[in-house]
Amino acid sequence: MDTKPRQSHAGQAAHDREVQLNQALANQPTIKIADFEGPLDLLLHLIRSSEMDIYDIQISAITGQYLSFLHQMKTMKLDVAGEYLVMAATLMTIKSRMLLPRPEPVTDEEEDAVDPREELVAQLLEYRRYQQAAGELRDKEQDRKQQFTRAAMTVPDDVQLATLAPGLTTGDLQKALANMLKHRLKSVPVSRTVNTETFSIREQMHVVLSQLSQVPCDFESLFSKQPSTDEVVTTFLALLELAKLNAVVFSQAAVDEPIMVQAGPKTEADLAQDELAELDEMSDVNDSDD
């Protein structure tokens, strides 16, 4: 008996199946496993591409697309990670559970049957949140790369620094400011009236010097009982400016003791007009920015 015709027929059939498979794969979108960070990432891509509602996934269609993707990987002889196979099994399980007939509910509680897709949807939503957060961090990283931070520079010799008493540092002044704000916040009422008050550094310098002209004061007494944020910032900057000009002197009897402020060698009349004019220019710039 001649078997050549049968072998020829079988070979032609195999060839036809291969041609059909190649045509089917050619119609599928090209997907590379390197483009995805895991099975959840792939599922989100398929859901977006199919324009599905993530809360109402068409599990049958998504499962078919997912399995088609795995088949492409095997056809191209690529290793498929185990987590992709686990997700494939999960999708097939959900699909089979949704195909099974549901028994008639006996009580009202049984009417609210658990959707087999619920756990998968929760995982996808959580993954999407992390994915969006990662995207925002990448954007911030790119924005930060466009900025250049100048290295710290030594203070020029011709710049006059604020004079502090021995043992007193700028950190102590910062701590005193923080303590003052803490005490004031405790006494702030729940509701308050917002007033349109404006403060300038030069005006607050005058207020501070007026208080110190009679008797030295502790740091906190230079602020009102319920100061606004503008008043706190402006008064503190005025104190620093006065210290730089030797118009006030800070002192502290011991560690954790109140910081005392007293009038310095220079009076308000002794301050150079050009120094005060510079402060006026700074205030004008800030007003124009507002």
KOLMIBA-84911 format. One record per residue (C-alpha): residue in three letters; x negated, y negated, z negated. Coordinates in steps of 0.5 Angstrom, whole numbers, plus 500, padded with zeros to 3 digits. Each point is the difference from the previous one (the first is absolute). Layout:
residues N
resn ALA, X X, Y Y, Z Z
...
//
This chain:
residues 290
resn MET, X 500, Y 500, Z 500
resn ASP, X 497, Y 493, Z 502
resn THR, X 500, Y 496, Z 494
resn LYS, X 497, Y 494, Z 503
resn PRO, X 507, Y 496, Z 502
resn ARG, X 502, Y 501, Z 492
resn GLN, X 493, Y 497, Z 498
resn SER, X 501, Y 494, Z 505
resn HIS, X 507, Y 499, Z 498
resn ALA, X 498, Y 500, Z 492
resn GLY, X 494, Y 495, Z 502
resn GLN, X 505, Y 495, Z 504
resn ALA, X 505, Y 500, Z 494
resn ALA, X 494, Y 499, Z 495
resn HIS, X 498, Y 494, Z 505
resn ASP, X 507, Y 497, Z 500
resn ARG, X 500, Y 500, Z 493
resn GLU, X 494, Y 497, Z 499
resn VAL, X 502, Y 494, Z 505
resn GLN, X 506, Y 499, Z 497
resn LEU, X 497, Y 499, Z 493
resn ASN, X 495, Y 495, Z 503
resn GLN, X 506, Y 496, Z 503
resn ALA, X 503, Y 500, Z 493
resn LEU, X 494, Y 498, Z 497
resn ALA, X 499, Y 495, Z 505
resn ASN, X 507, Y 497, Z 498
resn GLN, X 498, Y 499, Z 493
resn PRO, X 497, Y 494, Z 497
resn THR, X 492, Y 501, Z 499
resn ILE, X 499, Y 500, Z 492
resn LYS, X 493, Y 501, Z 497
resn ILE, X 499, Y 503, Z 493
resn ALA, X 495, Y 495, Z 499
resn ASP, X 505, Y 494, Z 501
resn PHE, X 504, Y 503, Z 493
resn GLU, X 498, Y 500, Z 493
resn GLY, X 504, Y 506, Z 498
resn PRO, X 507, Y 503, Z 502
resn LEU, X 504, Y 495, Z 497
resn ASP, X 496, Y 495, Z 504
resn LEU, X 502, Y 504, Z 506
resn LEU, X 507, Y 501, Z 498
resn LEU, X 501, Y 492, Z 499
resn HIS, X 497, Y 499, Z 507
resn LEU, X 505, Y 505, Z 503
resn ILE, X 506, Y 497, Z 496
resn ARG, X 498, Y 493, Z 503
resn SER, X 499, Y 502, Z 507
resn SER, X 507, Y 503, Z 500
resn GLU, X 503, Y 494, Z 496
resn MET, X 503, Y 504, Z 495
resn ASP, X 503, Y 498, Z 493
resn ILE, X 495, Y 502, Z 495
resn TYR, X 506, Y 502, Z 495
resn ASP, X 503, Y 504, Z 505
resn ILE, X 495, Y 504, Z 504
resn GLN, X 502, Y 504, Z 506
resn ILE, X 497, Y 506, Z 497
resn SER, X 501, Y 505, Z 506
resn ALA, X 497, Y 495, Z 505
resn ILE, X 494, Y 498, Z 495
resn THR, X 498, Y 507, Z 499
resn GLY, X 500, Y 502, Z 507
resn GLN, X 495, Y 494, Z 502
resn TYR, X 496, Y 502, Z 494
resn LEU, X 499, Y 507, Z 502
resn SER, X 499, Y 497, Z 507
resn PHE, X 494, Y 496, Z 497
resn LEU, X 497, Y 506, Z 497
resn HIS, X 501, Y 504, Z 506
resn GLN, X 496, Y 495, Z 504
resn MET, X 494, Y 500, Z 495
resn LYS, X 500, Y 508, Z 501
resn THR, X 500, Y 499, Z 507
resn MET, X 494, Y 496, Z 500
resn LYS, X 497, Y 505, Z 495
resn LEU, X 499, Y 495, Z 495
resn ASP, X 500, Y 502, Z 492
resn VAL, X 507, Y 498, Z 497
resn ALA, X 499, Y 498, Z 493
resn GLY, X 504, Y 504, Z 495
resn GLU, X 504, Y 494, Z 497
resn TYR, X 503, Y 499, Z 507
resn LEU, X 502, Y 508, Z 500
resn VAL, X 503, Y 499, Z 493
resn MET, X 504, Y 494, Z 503
resn ALA, X 503, Y 504, Z 506
resn ALA, X 502, Y 506, Z 495
resn THR, X 504, Y 494, Z 496
resn LEU, X 503, Y 498, Z 506
resn MET, X 502, Y 506, Z 502
resn THR, X 503, Y 502, Z 493
resn ILE, X 504, Y 493, Z 500
resn LYS, X 503, Y 502, Z 507
resn SER, X 502, Y 507, Z 498
resn ARG, X 503, Y 497, Z 493
resn MET, X 504, Y 495, Z 504
resn LEU, X 503, Y 505, Z 505
resn LEU, X 502, Y 505, Z 495
resn PRO, X 508, Y 499, Z 498
resn ARG, X 501, Y 496, Z 494
resn PRO, X 505, Y 503, Z 495
resn GLU, X 507, Y 497, Z 499
resn PRO, X 499, Y 495, Z 493
resn VAL, X 504, Y 502, Z 494
resn THR, X 498, Y 494, Z 496
resn ASP, X 499, Y 493, Z 501
resn GLU, X 492, Y 501, Z 498
resn GLU, X 499, Y 505, Z 505
resn GLU, X 503, Y 495, Z 506
resn ASP, X 493, Y 496, Z 499
resn ALA, X 496, Y 506, Z 502
resn VAL, X 493, Y 498, Z 501
resn ASP, X 497, Y 499, Z 507
resn PRO, X 495, Y 504, Z 502
resn ARG, X 496, Y 494, Z 503
resn GLU, X 500, Y 496, Z 494
resn GLU, X 493, Y 502, Z 497
resn LEU, X 497, Y 499, Z 507
resn VAL, X 503, Y 494, Z 501
resn ALA, X 498, Y 498, Z 493
resn GLN, X 493, Y 502, Z 502
resn LEU, X 500, Y 496, Z 506
resn LEU, X 502, Y 494, Z 497
resn GLU, X 495, Y 500, Z 495
resn TYR, X 495, Y 501, Z 505
resn ARG, X 502, Y 494, Z 504
resn ARG, X 500, Y 496, Z 494
resn TYR, X 492, Y 502, Z 499
resn GLN, X 499, Y 499, Z 508
resn GLN, X 503, Y 493, Z 500
resn ALA, X 496, Y 498, Z 493
resn ALA, X 494, Y 503, Z 504
resn GLY, X 501, Y 496, Z 506
resn GLU, X 501, Y 493, Z 496
resn LEU, X 493, Y 502, Z 496
resn ARG, X 497, Y 501, Z 507
resn ASP, X 503, Y 493, Z 502
resn LYS, X 497, Y 497, Z 494
resn GLU, X 493, Y 503, Z 501
resn GLN, X 500, Y 497, Z 507
resn ASP, X 502, Y 493, Z 498
resn ARG, X 495, Y 501, Z 495
resn LYS, X 494, Y 501, Z 505
resn GLN, X 502, Y 494, Z 503
resn GLN, X 498, Y 496, Z 494
resn PHE, X 493, Y 499, Z 498
resn THR, X 498, Y 499, Z 492
resn ARG, X 494, Y 495, Z 499
resn ALA, X 495, Y 503, Z 495
resn ALA, X 500, Y 497, Z 493
resn MET, X 495, Y 493, Z 501
resn THR, X 496, Y 497, Z 494
resn VAL, X 503, Y 494, Z 498
resn PRO, X 496, Y 494, Z 503
resn ASP, X 495, Y 496, Z 495
resn ASP, X 504, Y 493, Z 502
resn VAL, X 506, Y 503, Z 497
resn GLN, X 502, Y 498, Z 493
resn LEU, X 503, Y 506, Z 496
resn ALA, X 505, Y 499, Z 494
resn THR, X 496, Y 500, Z 494
resn LEU, X 502, Y 505, Z 494
resn ALA, X 498, Y 501, Z 493
resn PRO, X 495, Y 505, Z 499
resn GLY, X 503, Y 507, Z 499
resn LEU, X 507, Y 498, Z 504
resn THR, X 501, Y 503, Z 507
resn THR, X 505, Y 498, Z 506
resn GLY, X 503, Y 507, Z 498
resn ASP, X 501, Y 497, Z 493
resn LEU, X 504, Y 495, Z 504
resn GLN, X 504, Y 505, Z 504
resn LYS, X 502, Y 504, Z 494
resn ALA, X 502, Y 494, Z 496
resn LEU, X 505, Y 498, Z 506
resn ALA, X 502, Y 507, Z 500
resn ASN, X 502, Y 500, Z 493
resn MET, X 503, Y 493, Z 501
resn LEU, X 505, Y 503, Z 505
resn LYS, X 501, Y 506, Z 496
resn HIS, X 503, Y 496, Z 494
resn ARG, X 504, Y 495, Z 505
resn LEU, X 503, Y 505, Z 504
resn LYS, X 503, Y 503, Z 493
resn SER, X 504, Y 494, Z 499
resn VAL, X 502, Y 499, Z 507
resn PRO, X 508, Y 500, Z 500
resn VAL, X 503, Y 505, Z 504
resn SER, X 504, Y 495, Z 504
resn ARG, X 496, Y 493, Z 502
resn THR, X 501, Y 494, Z 504
resn VAL, X 495, Y 499, Z 506
resn ASN, X 498, Y 493, Z 500
resn THR, X 496, Y 497, Z 506
resn GLU, X 494, Y 497, Z 496
resn THR, X 494, Y 500, Z 504
resn PHE, X 493, Y 499, Z 497
resn SER, X 493, Y 498, Z 502
resn ILE, X 493, Y 501, Z 498
resn ARG, X 499, Y 493, Z 499
resn GLU, X 506, Y 499, Z 496
resn GLN, X 499, Y 506, Z 495
resn MET, X 493, Y 497, Z 499
resn HIS, X 503, Y 494, Z 497
resn VAL, X 505, Y 504, Z 496
resn VAL, X 494, Y 504, Z 497
resn LEU, X 495, Y 494, Z 499
resn SER, X 506, Y 496, Z 496
resn GLN, X 501, Y 506, Z 496
resn LEU, X 493, Y 501, Z 498
resn SER, X 499, Y 493, Z 499
resn GLN, X 502, Y 500, Z 493
resn VAL, X 498, Y 507, Z 497
resn PRO, X 498, Y 506, Z 503
resn CYS, X 505, Y 506, Z 502
resn ASP, X 500, Y 507, Z 501
resn PHE, X 501, Y 503, Z 507
resn GLU, X 507, Y 502, Z 499
resn SER, X 503, Y 493, Z 497
resn LEU, X 498, Y 497, Z 507
resn PHE, X 505, Y 503, Z 503
resn SER, X 508, Y 499, Z 499
resn LYS, X 504, Y 505, Z 496
resn GLN, X 504, Y 503, Z 507
resn PRO, X 495, Y 498, Z 505
resn SER, X 501, Y 501, Z 508
resn THR, X 496, Y 504, Z 504
resn ASP, X 498, Y 494, Z 504
resn GLU, X 498, Y 496, Z 493
resn VAL, X 496, Y 506, Z 497
resn VAL, X 496, Y 501, Z 507
resn THR, X 499, Y 492, Z 500
resn THR, X 498, Y 499, Z 493
resn PHE, X 495, Y 506, Z 500
resn LEU, X 497, Y 497, Z 506
resn ALA, X 500, Y 493, Z 497
resn LEU, X 496, Y 503, Z 494
resn LEU, X 495, Y 503, Z 505
resn GLU, X 499, Y 494, Z 504
resn LEU, X 499, Y 496, Z 493
resn ALA, X 495, Y 505, Z 498
resn LYS, X 496, Y 499, Z 506
resn LEU, X 500, Y 493, Z 499
resn ASN, X 498, Y 500, Z 493
resn ALA, X 506, Y 497, Z 498
resn VAL, X 502, Y 505, Z 495
resn VAL, X 496, Y 506, Z 496
resn PHE, X 503, Y 507, Z 498
resn SER, X 498, Y 503, Z 494
resn GLN, X 501, Y 506, Z 496
resn ALA, X 498, Y 501, Z 493
resn ALA, X 500, Y 508, Z 500
resn VAL, X 502, Y 506, Z 505
resn ASP, X 508, Y 500, Z 501
resn GLU, X 501, Y 493, Z 496
resn PRO, X 504, Y 495, Z 504
resn ILE, X 496, Y 496, Z 505
resn MET, X 500, Y 493, Z 498
resn VAL, X 499, Y 494, Z 505
resn GLN, X 498, Y 493, Z 499
resn ALA, X 498, Y 494, Z 503
resn GLY, X 493, Y 500, Z 504
resn PRO, X 495, Y 495, Z 501
resn LYS, X 503, Y 497, Z 506
resn THR, X 507, Y 496, Z 499
resn GLU, X 505, Y 499, Z 505
resn ALA, X 497, Y 493, Z 502
resn ASP, X 494, Y 503, Z 501
resn LEU, X 502, Y 505, Z 505
resn ALA, X 497, Y 498, Z 507
resn GLN, X 506, Y 498, Z 505
resn ASP, X 497, Y 504, Z 505
resn GLU, X 501, Y 506, Z 496
resn LEU, X 507, Y 498, Z 499
resn ALA, X 501, Y 498, Z 507
resn GLU, X 498, Y 507, Z 502
resn LEU, X 506, Y 503, Z 495
resn ASP, X 505, Y 496, Z 503
resn GLU, X 498, Y 503, Z 507
resn MET, X 500, Y 507, Z 498
resn SER, X 507, Y 498, Z 497
resn ASP, X 502, Y 497, Z 507
resn VAL, X 498, Y 506, Z 503
resn ASN, X 504, Y 505, Z 496
resn ASP, X 506, Y 495, Z 501
resn SER, X 500, Y 501, Z 507
resn ASP, X 499, Y 507, Z 500
resn ASP, X 506, Y 501, Z 496
//
